[in-house]
Amino acid sequence: MQTAKPVNLHWLGFCESEPSMRMNSIVLFLLLLIPAMSNASSDIGNDIAAAIRGGNAKQLSSWFNNHVDLTVLGKEELYSKAQAEQILRDFFVKHPPKSFLLKHHSSNPTSTQYGIGSYLSSKGERFRIHFLIKKIGNQSFIQQFSIETEI
């Protein structure tokens, strides 16, 4: 009768004779896992920034709840999702994007999040954009969105 040959797990660092190697492998695994988990929470701000960079009002409005507190160049109002999308579409047509830099943002998925950035139009106009994200149930929505002239 033949006996099964033991599998060599030295390449994984899991061998009984080298406990420090096993511990190093576990620590390495955890270090690789943590950034992957934190990326999930910061994707919201990055997705919103990408929509602004692209001047994509439809994509941006997909983050709105049924109503959003929208301020564009000093005019503040509570708008429906469809109205807010149209207002942002008009803004992006009048001030096409050249760049958008997200300067500050929070990425805590369990509470209110925010983003503040600098928008440069293709006409050389500078605007400050900030948004506030609120978690409702398991979904996150933009609750406030503001575009103001940057001085």
N, CA, C and O atoms as a GROMACS GRO file, in nm:
protein
  604
    1MET      N    1   0.083  -0.117   0.000
    1MET     CA    2   0.000   0.000   0.000
    1MET      C    3   0.088   0.125   0.000
    1MET      O    4   0.184   0.134   0.077
    2GLN      N    5   0.055   0.220  -0.087
    2GLN     CA    6   0.132   0.344  -0.092
    2GLN      C    7   0.070   0.448   0.000
    2GLN      O    8  -0.052   0.457   0.013
    3THR      N    9   0.157   0.527   0.063
    3THR     CA   10   0.108   0.637   0.146
    3THR      C   11   0.118   0.767   0.068
    3THR      O   12   0.206   0.782  -0.017
    4ALA      N   13   0.029   0.858   0.097
    4ALA     CA   14   0.028   0.987   0.027
    4ALA      C   15   0.150   1.068   0.067
    4ALA      O   16   0.187   1.073   0.184
    5LYS      N   17   0.210   1.130  -0.030
    5LYS     CA   18   0.328   1.212  -0.007
    5LYS      C   19   0.282   1.348   0.049
    5LYS      O   20   0.188   1.406  -0.004
    6PRO      N   21   0.346   1.400   0.155
    6PRO     CA   22   0.305   1.529   0.211
    6PRO      C   23   0.324   1.642   0.110
    6PRO      O   24   0.420   1.643   0.032
    7VAL      N   25   0.231   1.736   0.113
    7VAL     CA   26   0.238   1.852   0.024
    7VAL      C   27   0.333   1.954   0.083
    7VAL      O   28   0.328   1.984   0.202
    8ASN      N   29   0.421   2.007  -0.001
    8ASN     CA   30   0.518   2.107   0.043
    8ASN      C   31   0.453   2.245   0.038
    8ASN      O   32   0.424   2.297  -0.070
    9LEU      N   33   0.430   2.304   0.155
    9LEU     CA   34   0.367   2.436   0.164
    9LEU      C   35   0.467   2.545   0.200
    9LEU      O   36   0.428   2.654   0.241
   10HIS      N   37   0.596   2.516   0.186
   10HIS     CA   38   0.697   2.616   0.221
   10HIS      C   39   0.682   2.743   0.139
   10HIS      O   40   0.706   2.853   0.191
   11TRP      N   41   0.642   2.731   0.014
   11TRP     CA   42   0.629   2.848  -0.072
   11TRP      C   43   0.520   2.942  -0.024
   11TRP      O   44   0.522   3.061  -0.056
   12LEU      N   45   0.422   2.890   0.052
   12LEU     CA   46   0.317   2.975   0.108
   12LEU      C   47   0.357   3.034   0.242
   12LEU      O   48   0.292   3.127   0.292
   13GLY      N   49   0.463   2.981   0.302
   13GLY     CA   50   0.502   3.027   0.432
   13GLY      C   51   0.429   2.956   0.544
   13GLY      O   52   0.440   2.997   0.660
   14PHE      N   53   0.354   2.850   0.513
   14PHE     CA   54   0.280   2.775   0.614
   14PHE      C   55   0.352   2.644   0.642
   14PHE      O   56   0.318   2.540   0.586
   15CYS      N   57   0.447   2.648   0.727
   15CYS     CA   58   0.511   2.525   0.770
   15CYS      C   59   0.533   2.532   0.919
   15CYS      O   60   0.559   2.639   0.975
   16GLU      N   61   0.521   2.418   0.983
   16GLU     CA   62   0.526   2.416   1.129
   16GLU      C   63   0.662   2.453   1.184
   16GLU      O   64   0.671   2.501   1.297
   17SER      N   65   0.768   2.433   1.107
   17SER     CA   66   0.901   2.459   1.158
   17SER      C   67   0.939   2.607   1.149
   17SER      O   68   1.042   2.647   1.203
   18GLU      N   69   0.859   2.687   1.083
   18GLU     CA   70   0.892   2.827   1.069
   18GLU      C   71   0.771   2.915   1.105
   18GLU      O   72   0.705   2.967   1.015
   19PRO      N   73   0.741   2.932   1.234
   19PRO     CA   74   0.624   3.010   1.274
   19PRO      C   75   0.634   3.159   1.235
   19PRO      O   76   0.533   3.223   1.208
   20SER      N   77   0.756   3.213   1.233
   20SER     CA   78   0.768   3.355   1.196
   20SER      C   79   0.731   3.374   1.048
   20SER      O   80   0.676   3.478   1.011
   21MET      N   81   0.761   3.275   0.966
   21MET     CA   82   0.725   3.283   0.825
   21MET      C   83   0.573   3.280   0.809
   21MET      O   84   0.518   3.350   0.725
   22ARG      N   85   0.507   3.198   0.890
   22ARG     CA   86   0.361   3.190   0.886
   22ARG      C   87   0.300   3.324   0.927
   22ARG      O   88   0.206   3.372   0.864
   23MET      N   89   0.353   3.382   1.032
   23MET     CA   90   0.303   3.510   1.080
   23MET      C   91   0.326   3.619   0.975
   23MET      O   92   0.239   3.704   0.954
   24ASN      N   93   0.441   3.618   0.909
   24ASN     CA   94   0.468   3.716   0.804
   24ASN      C   95   0.367   3.704   0.691
   24ASN      O   96   0.324   3.804   0.635
   25SER      N   97   0.330   3.582   0.657
   25SER     CA   98   0.233   3.562   0.549
   25SER      C   99   0.096   3.615   0.588
   25SER      O  100   0.027   3.674   0.505
   26ILE      N  101   0.056   3.596   0.712
   26ILE     CA  102  -0.073   3.645   0.760
   26ILE      C  103  -0.074   3.798   0.760
   26ILE      O  104  -0.171   3.859   0.717
   27VAL      N  105   0.034   3.859   0.809
   27VAL     CA  106   0.043   4.004   0.812
   27VAL      C  107   0.040   4.061   0.670
   27VAL      O  108  -0.028   4.160   0.644
   28LEU      N  109   0.112   3.999   0.578
   28LEU     CA  110   0.112   4.044   0.439
   28LEU      C  111  -0.029   4.035   0.379
   28LEU      O  112  -0.073   4.127   0.310
   29PHE      N  113  -0.098   3.926   0.406
   29PHE     CA  114  -0.235   3.910   0.356
   29PHE      C  115  -0.325   4.022   0.408
   29PHE      O  116  -0.401   4.080   0.331
   30LEU      N  117  -0.317   4.052   0.537
   30LEU     CA  118  -0.400   4.157   0.595
   30LEU      C  119  -0.365   4.294   0.539
   30LEU      O  120  -0.454   4.377   0.517
   31LEU      N  121  -0.237   4.320   0.517
   31LEU     CA  122  -0.196   4.448   0.460
   31LEU      C  123  -0.248   4.466   0.318
   31LEU      O  124  -0.278   4.578   0.276
   32LEU      N  125  -0.259   4.358   0.244
   32LEU     CA  126  -0.312   4.364   0.109
   32LEU      C  127  -0.464   4.376   0.110
   32LEU      O  128  -0.522   4.432   0.017
   33LEU      N  129  -0.529   4.324   0.212
   33LEU     CA  130  -0.674   4.325   0.222
   33LEU      C  131  -0.728   4.462   0.263
   33LEU      O  132  -0.833   4.503   0.212
   34ILE      N  133  -0.662   4.532   0.352
   34ILE     CA  134  -0.711   4.659   0.406
   34ILE      C  135  -0.732   4.764   0.297
   34ILE      O  136  -0.838   4.826   0.294
   35PRO      N  137  -0.634   4.789   0.206
   35PRO     CA  138  -0.660   4.889   0.103
   35PRO      C  139  -0.777   4.852   0.012
   35PRO      O  140  -0.851   4.939  -0.033
   36ALA      N  141  -0.793   4.724  -0.015
   36ALA     CA  142  -0.905   4.682  -0.101
   36ALA      C  143  -1.038   4.714  -0.034
   36ALA      O  144  -1.133   4.753  -0.101
   37MET      N  145  -1.045   4.698   0.098
   37MET     CA  146  -1.168   4.728   0.170
   37MET      C  147  -1.192   4.879   0.176
   37MET      O  148  -1.307   4.922   0.164
   38SER      N  149  -1.089   4.959   0.193
   38SER     CA  150  -1.108   5.103   0.203
   38SER      C  151  -1.143   5.165   0.068
   38SER      O  152  -1.208   5.269   0.064
   39ASN      N  153  -1.102   5.102  -0.042
   39ASN     CA  154  -1.137   5.154  -0.174
   39ASN      C  155  -1.286   5.151  -0.197
   39ASN      O  156  -1.340   5.239  -0.264
   40ALA      N  157  -1.354   5.053  -0.143
   40ALA     CA  158  -1.499   5.043  -0.162
   40ALA      C  159  -1.570   5.166  -0.106
   40ALA      O  160  -1.667   5.213  -0.164
   41SER      N  161  -1.522   5.218   0.006
   41SER     CA  162  -1.588   5.332   0.066
   41SER      C  163  -1.553   5.464  -0.002
   41SER      O  164  -1.634   5.557   0.000
   42SER      N  165  -1.435   5.474  -0.060
   42SER     CA  166  -1.397   5.600  -0.122
   42SER      C  167  -1.440   5.608  -0.268
   42SER      O  168  -1.424   5.713  -0.330
   43ASP      N  169  -1.494   5.502  -0.324
   43ASP     CA  170  -1.538   5.502  -0.463
   43ASP      C  171  -1.647   5.603  -0.488
   43ASP      O  172  -1.656   5.658  -0.599
   44ILE      N  173  -1.732   5.631  -0.391
   44ILE     CA  174  -1.842   5.724  -0.409
   44ILE      C  175  -1.787   5.862  -0.447
   44ILE      O  176  -1.829   5.919  -0.548
   45GLY      N  177  -1.696   5.914  -0.369
   45GLY     CA  178  -1.636   6.045  -0.398
   45GLY      C  179  -1.563   6.044  -0.531
   45GLY      O  180  -1.571   6.142  -0.607
   46ASN      N  181  -1.493   5.937  -0.561
   46ASN     CA  182  -1.420   5.927  -0.688
   46ASN      C  183  -1.516   5.918  -0.806
   46ASN      O  184  -1.489   5.976  -0.911
   47ASP      N  185  -1.627   5.846  -0.790
   47ASP     CA  186  -1.727   5.836  -0.897
   47ASP      C  187  -1.792   5.972  -0.924
   47ASP      O  188  -1.815   6.010  -1.039
   48ILE      N  189  -1.821   6.044  -0.818
   48ILE     CA  190  -1.881   6.177  -0.832
   48ILE      C  191  -1.781   6.270  -0.900
   48ILE      O  192  -1.818   6.346  -0.990
   49ALA      N  193  -1.655   6.266  -0.857
   49ALA     CA  194  -1.551   6.349  -0.919
   49ALA      C  195  -1.536   6.317  -1.068
   49ALA      O  196  -1.518   6.407  -1.149
   50ALA      N  197  -1.543   6.189  -1.103
   50ALA     CA  198  -1.532   6.149  -1.244
   50ALA      C  199  -1.649   6.205  -1.326
   50ALA      O  200  -1.630   6.249  -1.439
   51ALA      N  201  -1.769   6.204  -1.268
   51ALA     CA  202  -1.886   6.259  -1.338
   51ALA      C  203  -1.870   6.409  -1.359
   51ALA      O  204  -1.906   6.461  -1.464
   52ILE      N  205  -1.817   6.479  -1.260
   52ILE     CA  206  -1.795   6.624  -1.271
   52ILE      C  207  -1.689   6.650  -1.377
   52ILE      O  208  -1.706   6.736  -1.463
   53ARG      N  209  -1.578   6.576  -1.371
   53ARG     CA  210  -1.470   6.590  -1.469
   53ARG      C  211  -1.519   6.573  -1.612
   53ARG      O  212  -1.473   6.641  -1.704
   54GLY      N  213  -1.614   6.481  -1.629
   54GLY     CA  214  -1.668   6.455  -1.762
   54GLY      C  215  -1.785   6.543  -1.798
   54GLY      O  216  -1.837   6.533  -1.910
   55GLY      N  217  -1.828   6.629  -1.707
   55GLY     CA  218  -1.945   6.714  -1.734
   55GLY      C  219  -2.070   6.631  -1.758
   55GLY      O  220  -2.154   6.667  -1.840
   56ASN      N  221  -2.080   6.519  -1.688
   56ASN     CA  222  -2.189   6.424  -1.710
   56ASN      C  223  -2.298   6.442  -1.605
   56ASN      O  224  -2.293   6.381  -1.498
   57ALA      N  225  -2.397   6.525  -1.636
   57ALA     CA  226  -2.505   6.555  -1.541
   57ALA      C  227  -2.590   6.431  -1.512
   57ALA      O  228  -2.636   6.412  -1.400
   58LYS      N  229  -2.610   6.347  -1.612
   58LYS     CA  230  -2.691   6.226  -1.593
   58LYS      C  231  -2.625   6.132  -1.493
   58LYS      O  232  -2.691   6.080  -1.403
   59GLN      N  233  -2.495   6.110  -1.510
   59GLN     CA  234  -2.422   6.022  -1.418
   59GLN      C  235  -2.419   6.083  -1.277
   59GLN      O  236  -2.436   6.012  -1.178
   60LEU      N  237  -2.398   6.214  -1.270
   60LEU     CA  238  -2.395   6.283  -1.141
   60LEU      C  239  -2.530   6.273  -1.071
   60LEU      O  240  -2.535   6.249  -0.950
   61SER      N  241  -2.639   6.291  -1.145
   61SER     CA  242  -2.772   6.287  -1.084
   61SER      C  243  -2.811   6.147  -1.039
   61SER      O  244  -2.904   6.131  -0.960
   62SER      N  245  -2.741   6.045  -1.086
   62SER     CA  246  -2.770   5.909  -1.040
   62SER      C  247  -2.739   5.894  -0.890
   62SER      O  248  -2.787   5.801  -0.826
   63TRP      N  249  -2.660   5.987  -0.836
   63TRP     CA  250  -2.629   5.985  -0.692
   63TRP      C  251  -2.727   6.068  -0.611
   63TRP      O  252  -2.720   6.069  -0.488
   64PHE      N  253  -2.820   6.138  -0.678
   64PHE     CA  254  -2.919   6.219  -0.607
   64PHE      C  255  -3.032   6.131  -0.555
   64PHE      O  256  -3.066   6.030  -0.615
   65ASN      N  257  -3.090   6.172  -0.441
   65ASN     CA  258  -3.212   6.110  -0.393
   65ASN      C  259  -3.326   6.174  -0.472
   65ASN      O  260  -3.300   6.239  -0.574
   66ASN      N  261  -3.448   6.156  -0.431
   66ASN     CA  262  -3.561   6.215  -0.504
   66ASN      C  263  -3.552   6.367  -0.512
   66ASN      O  264  -3.597   6.428  -0.609
   67HIS      N  265  -3.494   6.429  -0.408
   67HIS     CA  266  -3.476   6.575  -0.404
   67HIS      C  267  -3.334   6.604  -0.357
   67HIS      O  268  -3.276   6.527  -0.280
   68VAL      N  269  -3.280   6.715  -0.403
   68VAL     CA  270  -3.144   6.754  -0.365
   68VAL      C  271  -3.140   6.905  -0.343
   68VAL      O  272  -3.203   6.982  -0.416
   69ASP      N  273  -3.065   6.946  -0.243
   69ASP     CA  274  -3.044   7.088  -0.215
   69ASP      C  275  -2.931   7.133  -0.308
   69ASP      O  276  -2.815   7.099  -0.285
   70LEU      N  277  -2.965   7.208  -0.412
   70LEU     CA  278  -2.870   7.246  -0.517
   70LEU      C  279  -2.849   7.396  -0.517
   70LEU      O  280  -2.944   7.473  -0.518
   71THR      N  281  -2.722   7.437  -0.516
   71THR     CA  282  -2.685   7.578  -0.528
   71THR      C  283  -2.593   7.591  -0.649
   71THR      O  284  -2.488   7.528  -0.655
   72VAL      N  285  -2.635   7.673  -0.745
   72VAL     CA  286  -2.552   7.699  -0.863
   72VAL      C  287  -2.539   7.849  -0.879
   72VAL      O  288  -2.636   7.920  -0.907
   73LEU      N  289  -2.416   7.897  -0.861
   73LEU     CA  290  -2.384   8.039  -0.877
   73LEU      C  291  -2.478   8.130  -0.798
   73LEU      O  292  -2.532   8.228  -0.850
   74GLY      N  293  -2.497   8.094  -0.671
   74GLY     CA  294  -2.575   8.177  -0.580
   74GLY      C  295  -2.724   8.147  -0.573
   74GLY      O  296  -2.792   8.197  -0.484
   75LYS      N  297  -2.775   8.069  -0.666
   75LYS     CA  298  -2.917   8.036  -0.662
   75LYS      C  299  -2.935   7.900  -0.593
   75LYS      O  300  -2.896   7.796  -0.645
   76GLU      N  301  -2.996   7.905  -0.474
   76GLU     CA  302  -3.014   7.784  -0.393
   76GLU      C  303  -3.161   7.746  -0.390
   76GLU      O  304  -3.249   7.830  -0.373
   77GLU      N  305  -3.186   7.616  -0.409
   77GLU     CA  306  -3.324   7.567  -0.410
   77GLU      C  307  -3.323   7.417  -0.385
   77GLU      O  308  -3.223   7.349  -0.408
   78LEU      N  309  -3.435   7.367  -0.338
   78LEU     CA  310  -3.454   7.223  -0.326
   78LEU      C  311  -3.520   7.177  -0.455
   78LEU      O  312  -3.634   7.215  -0.484
   79TYR      N  313  -3.449   7.094  -0.532
   79TYR     CA  314  -3.496   7.052  -0.664
   79TYR      C  315  -3.523   6.903  -0.667
   79TYR      O  316  -3.465   6.826  -0.591
   80SER      N  317  -3.612   6.864  -0.756
   80SER     CA  318  -3.631   6.720  -0.781
   80SER      C  319  -3.505   6.670  -0.853
   80SER      O  320  -3.427   6.749  -0.906
   81LYS      N  321  -3.488   6.542  -0.854
   81LYS     CA  322  -3.373   6.480  -0.920
   81LYS      C  323  -3.366   6.522  -1.068
   81LYS      O  324  -3.258   6.556  -1.118
   82ALA      N  325  -3.479   6.520  -1.138
   82ALA     CA  326  -3.484   6.556  -1.280
   82ALA      C  327  -3.451   6.703  -1.301
   82ALA      O  328  -3.378   6.738  -1.394
   83GLN      N  329  -3.504   6.791  -1.216
   83GLN     CA  330  -3.476   6.934  -1.229
   83GLN      C  331  -3.328   6.962  -1.205
   83GLN      O  332  -3.265   7.037  -1.280
   84ALA      N  333  -3.273   6.900  -1.102
   84ALA     CA  334  -3.132   6.920  -1.069
   84ALA      C  335  -3.042   6.872  -1.184
   84ALA      O  336  -2.943   6.936  -1.216
   85GLU      N  337  -3.078   6.760  -1.244
   85GLU     CA  338  -3.000   6.709  -1.358
   85GLU      C  339  -3.000   6.810  -1.472
   85GLU      O  340  -2.896   6.836  -1.532
   86GLN      N  341  -3.116   6.869  -1.502
   86GLN     CA  342  -3.126   6.967  -1.611
   86GLN      C  343  -3.045   7.092  -1.580
   86GLN      O  344  -2.979   7.147  -1.669
   87ILE      N  345  -3.049   7.139  -1.457
   87ILE     CA  346  -2.973   7.258  -1.417
   87ILE      C  347  -2.823   7.232  -1.431
   87ILE      O  348  -2.749   7.317  -1.480
   88LEU      N  349  -2.779   7.114  -1.388
   88LEU     CA  350  -2.637   7.081  -1.401
   88LEU      C  351  -2.598   7.062  -1.547
   88LEU      O  352  -2.487   7.099  -1.587
   89ARG      N  353  -2.686   7.004  -1.627
   89ARG     CA  354  -2.660   6.990  -1.770
   89ARG      C  355  -2.639   7.128  -1.832
   89ARG      O  356  -2.545   7.148  -1.910
   90ASP      N  357  -2.725   7.224  -1.798
   90ASP     CA  358  -2.712   7.360  -1.849
   90ASP      C  359  -2.579   7.423  -1.804
   90ASP      O  360  -2.512   7.491  -1.882
   91PHE      N  361  -2.542   7.400  -1.678
   91PHE     CA  362  -2.414   7.454  -1.628
   91PHE      C  363  -2.297   7.397  -1.709
   91PHE      O  364  -2.209   7.472  -1.751
   92PHE      N  365  -2.297   7.265  -1.731
   92PHE     CA  366  -2.186   7.203  -1.802
   92PHE      C  367  -2.181   7.246  -1.950
   92PHE      O  368  -2.073   7.249  -2.010
   93VAL      N  369  -2.296   7.279  -2.008
   93VAL     CA  370  -2.298   7.330  -2.146
   93VAL      C  371  -2.238   7.472  -2.150
   93VAL      O  372  -2.159   7.503  -2.238
   94LYS      N  373  -2.276   7.555  -2.055
   94LYS     CA  374  -2.226   7.693  -2.050
   94LYS      C  375  -2.081   7.702  -2.004
   94LYS      O  376  -2.008   7.793  -2.043
   95HIS      N  377  -2.040   7.606  -1.920
   95HIS     CA  378  -1.905   7.605  -1.862
   95HIS      C  379  -1.845   7.465  -1.879
   95HIS      O  380  -1.830   7.392  -1.780
   96PRO      N  381  -1.810   7.426  -2.002
   96PRO     CA  382  -1.760   7.289  -2.025
   96PRO      C  383  -1.635   7.260  -1.941
   96PRO      O  384  -1.551   7.348  -1.924
   97PRO      N  385  -1.624   7.139  -1.891
   97PRO     CA  386  -1.512   7.107  -1.803
   97PRO      C  387  -1.378   7.095  -1.876
   97PRO      O  388  -1.368   7.038  -1.984
   98LYS      N  389  -1.277   7.151  -1.814
   98LYS     CA  390  -1.139   7.126  -1.857
   98LYS      C  391  -1.074   7.032  -1.756
   98LYS      O  392  -1.001   6.940  -1.792
   99SER      N  393  -1.101   7.060  -1.627
   99SER     CA  394  -1.048   6.972  -1.522
   99SER      C  395  -1.129   6.989  -1.395
   99SER      O  396  -1.199   7.089  -1.375
  100PHE      N  397  -1.118   6.889  -1.311
  100PHE     CA  398  -1.176   6.895  -1.177
  100PHE      C  399  -1.082   6.822  -1.083
  100PHE      O  400  -1.047   6.707  -1.106
  101LEU      N  401  -1.042   6.890  -0.978
  101LEU     CA  402  -0.952   6.832  -0.879
  101LEU      C  403  -1.026   6.822  -0.746
  101LEU      O  404  -1.064   6.924  -0.688
  102LEU      N  405  -1.045   6.700  -0.698
  102LEU     CA  406  -1.108   6.678  -0.568
  102LEU      C  407  -1.001   6.702  -0.462
  102LEU      O  408  -0.912   6.619  -0.441
  103LYS      N  409  -1.009   6.818  -0.395
  103LYS     CA  410  -0.904   6.859  -0.301
  103LYS      C  411  -0.920   6.796  -0.163
  103LYS      O  412  -0.821   6.757  -0.101
  104HIS      N  413  -1.042   6.787  -0.116
  104HIS     CA  414  -1.070   6.731   0.016
  104HIS      C  415  -1.191   6.640   0.006
  104HIS      O  416  -1.288   6.671  -0.063
  105HIS      N  417  -1.185   6.527   0.073
  105HIS     CA  418  -1.303   6.441   0.081
  105HIS      C  419  -1.289   6.345   0.198
  105HIS      O  420  -1.179   6.308   0.239
  106SER      N  421  -1.404   6.306   0.249
  106SER     CA  422  -1.406   6.204   0.354
  106SER      C  423  -1.456   6.076   0.290
  106SER      O  424  -1.524   6.078   0.188
  107SER      N  425  -1.421   5.965   0.351
  107SER     CA  426  -1.462   5.838   0.292
  107SER      C  427  -1.512   5.741   0.398
  107SER      O  428  -1.490   5.620   0.387
  108ASN      N  429  -1.578   5.794   0.499
  108ASN     CA  430  -1.635   5.708   0.603
  108ASN      C  431  -1.774   5.665   0.559
  108ASN      O  432  -1.867   5.745   0.560
  109PRO      N  433  -1.790   5.537   0.520
  109PRO     CA  434  -1.918   5.494   0.465
  109PRO      C  435  -2.032   5.484   0.567
  109PRO      O  436  -2.147   5.464   0.528
  110THR      N  437  -2.002   5.497   0.695
  110THR     CA  438  -2.106   5.481   0.796
  110THR      C  439  -2.168   5.614   0.838
  110THR      O  440  -2.263   5.616   0.916
  111SER      N  441  -2.114   5.725   0.788
  111SER     CA  442  -2.168   5.854   0.830
  111SER      C  443  -2.177   5.946   0.708
  111SER      O  444  -2.163   5.904   0.594
  112THR      N  445  -2.201   6.073   0.737
  112THR     CA  446  -2.208   6.173   0.632
  112THR      C  447  -2.069   6.191   0.572
  112THR      O  448  -1.969   6.195   0.645
  113GLN      N  449  -2.063   6.202   0.441
  113GLN     CA  450  -1.936   6.223   0.370
  113GLN      C  451  -1.943   6.355   0.295
  113GLN      O  452  -2.052   6.409   0.273
  114TYR      N  453  -1.829   6.407   0.256
  114TYR     CA  454  -1.826   6.532   0.181
  114TYR      C  455  -1.714   6.530   0.079
  114TYR      O  456  -1.623   6.447   0.086
  115GLY      N  457  -1.722   6.622  -0.015
  115GLY     CA  458  -1.615   6.642  -0.110
  115GLY      C  459  -1.608   6.789  -0.146
  115GLY      O  460  -1.711   6.855  -0.159
  116ILE      N  461  -1.487   6.842  -0.161
  116ILE     CA  462  -1.465   6.980  -0.201
  116ILE      C  463  -1.360   6.978  -0.311
  116ILE      O  464  -1.254   6.918  -0.296
  117GLY      N  465  -1.391   7.046  -0.420
  117GLY     CA  466  -1.296   7.044  -0.530
  117GLY      C  467  -1.295   7.173  -0.609
  117GLY      O  468  -1.377   7.263  -0.589
  118SER      N  469  -1.198   7.179  -0.700
  118SER     CA  470  -1.181   7.296  -0.786
  118SER      C  471  -1.208   7.255  -0.930
  118SER      O  472  -1.146   7.163  -0.984
  119TYR      N  473  -1.302   7.327  -0.993
  119TYR     CA  474  -1.345   7.299  -1.129
  119TYR      C  475  -1.293   7.410  -1.219
  119TYR      O  476  -1.312   7.528  -1.190
  120LEU      N  477  -1.227   7.372  -1.328
  120LEU     CA  478  -1.179   7.467  -1.426
  120LEU      C  479  -1.253   7.441  -1.557
  120LEU      O  480  -1.249   7.329  -1.610
  121SER      N  481  -1.320   7.545  -1.609
  121SER     CA  482  -1.392   7.528  -1.735
  121SER      C  483  -1.295   7.544  -1.852
  121SER      O  484  -1.184   7.595  -1.835
  122SER      N  485  -1.338   7.501  -1.969
  122SER     CA  486  -1.254   7.515  -2.088
  122SER      C  487  -1.238   7.662  -2.128
  122SER      O  488  -1.154   7.696  -2.211
  123LYS      N  489  -1.320   7.750  -2.069
  123LYS     CA  490  -1.312   7.894  -2.094
  123LYS      C  491  -1.219   7.963  -1.993
  123LYS      O  492  -1.201   8.085  -1.999
  124GLY      N  493  -1.160   7.886  -1.902
  124GLY     CA  494  -1.069   7.941  -1.802
  124GLY      C  495  -1.136   7.989  -1.675
  124GLY      O  496  -1.071   8.049  -1.590
  125GLU      N  497  -1.265   7.964  -1.661
  125GLU     CA  498  -1.339   8.004  -1.540
  125GLU      C  499  -1.313   7.902  -1.429
  125GLU      O  500  -1.304   7.782  -1.454
  126ARG      N  501  -1.300   7.952  -1.308
  126ARG     CA  502  -1.275   7.864  -1.193
  126ARG      C  503  -1.396   7.864  -1.099
  126ARG      O  504  -1.453   7.969  -1.067
  127PHE      N  505  -1.434   7.743  -1.057
  127PHE     CA  506  -1.547   7.725  -0.966
  127PHE      C  507  -1.507   7.632  -0.854
  127PHE      O  508  -1.424   7.543  -0.870
  128ARG      N  509  -1.569   7.655  -0.738
  128ARG     CA  510  -1.552   7.564  -0.624
  128ARG      C  511  -1.679   7.481  -0.617
  128ARG      O  512  -1.791   7.533  -0.617
  129ILE      N  513  -1.659   7.350  -0.611
  129ILE     CA  514  -1.772   7.257  -0.601
  129ILE      C  515  -1.761   7.181  -0.471
  129ILE      O  516  -1.654   7.129  -0.436
  130HIS      N  517  -1.871   7.174  -0.399
  130HIS     CA  518  -1.872   7.088  -0.280
  130HIS      C  519  -2.003   7.008  -0.279
  130HIS      O  520  -2.106   7.052  -0.328
  131PHE      N  521  -1.992   6.890  -0.221
  131PHE     CA  522  -2.110   6.804  -0.211
  131PHE      C  523  -2.109   6.732  -0.078
  131PHE      O  524  -2.004   6.705  -0.019
  132LEU      N  525  -2.229   6.704  -0.032
  132LEU     CA  526  -2.250   6.635   0.095
  132LEU      C  527  -2.327   6.507   0.066
  132LEU      O  528  -2.432   6.511   0.001
  133ILE      N  529  -2.276   6.396   0.113
  133ILE     CA  530  -2.336   6.265   0.088
  133ILE      C  531  -2.391   6.211   0.218
  133ILE      O  532  -2.324   6.212   0.321
  134LYS      N  533  -2.513   6.164   0.213
  134LYS     CA  534  -2.579   6.108   0.332
  134LYS      C  535  -2.616   5.964   0.304
  134LYS      O  536  -2.663   5.930   0.195
  135LYS      N  537  -2.595   5.879   0.401
  135LYS     CA  538  -2.631   5.739   0.387
  135LYS      C  539  -2.773   5.720   0.439
  135LYS      O  540  -2.806   5.758   0.551
  136ILE      N  541  -2.858   5.661   0.355
  136ILE     CA  542  -2.996   5.630   0.392
  136ILE      C  543  -3.014   5.480   0.369
  136ILE      O  544  -3.014   5.433   0.256
  137GLY      N  545  -3.031   5.408   0.479
  137GLY     CA  546  -3.036   5.262   0.469
  137GLY      C  547  -2.901   5.210   0.423
  137GLY      O  548  -2.798   5.238   0.485
  138ASN      N  549  -2.900   5.135   0.314
  138ASN     CA  550  -2.775   5.082   0.260
  138ASN      C  551  -2.722   5.162   0.143
  138ASN      O  552  -2.621   5.126   0.084
  139GLN      N  553  -2.790   5.273   0.108
  139GLN     CA  554  -2.749   5.352  -0.007
  139GLN      C  555  -2.701   5.490   0.035
  139GLN      O  556  -2.748   5.546   0.134
  140SER      N  557  -2.607   5.542  -0.043
  140SER     CA  558  -2.557   5.678  -0.020
  140SER      C  559  -2.608   5.769  -0.130
  140SER      O  560  -2.609   5.732  -0.247
  141PHE      N  561  -2.651   5.889  -0.091
  141PHE     CA  562  -2.706   5.986  -0.185
  141PHE      C  563  -2.642   6.122  -0.162
  141PHE      O  564  -2.604   6.157  -0.051
  142ILE      N  565  -2.631   6.199  -0.270
  142ILE     CA  566  -2.589   6.338  -0.256
  142ILE      C  567  -2.708   6.415  -0.201
  142ILE      O  568  -2.815   6.420  -0.263
  143GLN      N  569  -2.690   6.475  -0.085
  143GLN     CA  570  -2.795   6.553  -0.022
  143GLN      C  571  -2.784   6.700  -0.060
  143GLN      O  572  -2.884   6.768  -0.080
  144GLN      N  573  -2.660   6.750  -0.069
  144GLN     CA  574  -2.635   6.889  -0.107
  144GLN      C  575  -2.526   6.892  -0.214
  144GLN      O  576  -2.430   6.816  -0.210
  145PHE      N  577  -2.544   6.981  -0.310
  145PHE     CA  578  -2.445   6.998  -0.416
  145PHE      C  579  -2.438   7.147  -0.446
  145PHE      O  580  -2.541   7.210  -0.467
  146SER      N  581  -2.317   7.203  -0.449
  146SER     CA  582  -2.301   7.346  -0.466
  146SER      C  583  -2.190   7.379  -0.564
  146SER      O  584  -2.082   7.318  -0.560
  147ILE      N  585  -2.216   7.476  -0.650
  147ILE     CA  586  -2.117   7.528  -0.744
  147ILE      C  587  -2.111   7.679  -0.724
  147ILE      O  588  -2.212   7.748  -0.742
  148GLU      N  589  -1.996   7.729  -0.687
  148GLU     CA  590  -1.978   7.872  -0.665
  148GLU      C  591  -1.854   7.921  -0.739
  148GLU      O  592  -1.759   7.845  -0.760
  149THR      N  593  -1.854   8.047  -0.777
  149THR     CA  594  -1.736   8.106  -0.841
  149THR      C  595  -1.621   8.106  -0.741
  149THR      O  596  -1.637   8.146  -0.626
  150GLU      N  597  -1.506   8.060  -0.788
  150GLU     CA  598  -1.388   8.056  -0.702
  150GLU      C  599  -1.313   8.189  -0.715
  150GLU      O  600  -1.288   8.236  -0.826
  151ILE      N  601  -1.278   8.246  -0.603
  151ILE     CA  602  -1.209   8.377  -0.603
  151ILE      C  603  -1.062   8.357  -0.590
  151ILE      O  604  -0.986   8.454  -0.588
   0.00000   0.00000   0.00000
